[in-house]
Amino acid sequence: MKYLRIYESFVRDMDPEVMDTEMDPEVTDTDMDTGSSNMGMEGFETESTSFSPIDDEKEGDYIVNFVNADGEDTTITIGHAIDPEYVGKTMVSSIDMVPDSSSDGRTYSLVGYYDEVPGAGGAYELRKVLIEG
């Protein structure tokens, strides 16, 4: 159900009508195997638009800056889009984190939001990153 929340967030960002509709991921996010709700579980989630490309000699595509659950400035190195989904001139995709690349030693799951680059023959540019840990 994690991916449903991501998709709902993506659709909400793209469609003003959906933005007006109230979606409560806490109520709809249930464990498919047990049917139990995740309302009692605490998870870290943040977005970042603070990232920079990496030199070709290093592993990964971008270094992402964000504040972790403990309030510490954190950096991670991410790769490229995996299994992208397209909606109009935008794309959403999970992204691999380069192993052992976070400055706080934690592992995160990431989703990238991309916009099509006009006149670039179908190329997409990273716009923001959703970070969960």
QUIRA-V486323 format. One record per helix or strand. SS is the DSSP state (H for helix, E for strand). FROM is the first residue (numbers start at 1). TO is the last residue. If there is no record, write none. Layout:
SS:FROM:TO, SS:FROM:TO
This chain:
H:2:14, H:16:20, H:25:28, E:30:30, E:37:37, E:45:48, E:51:53, E:62:67, E:73:87, E:90:97, E:109:116, E:124:132
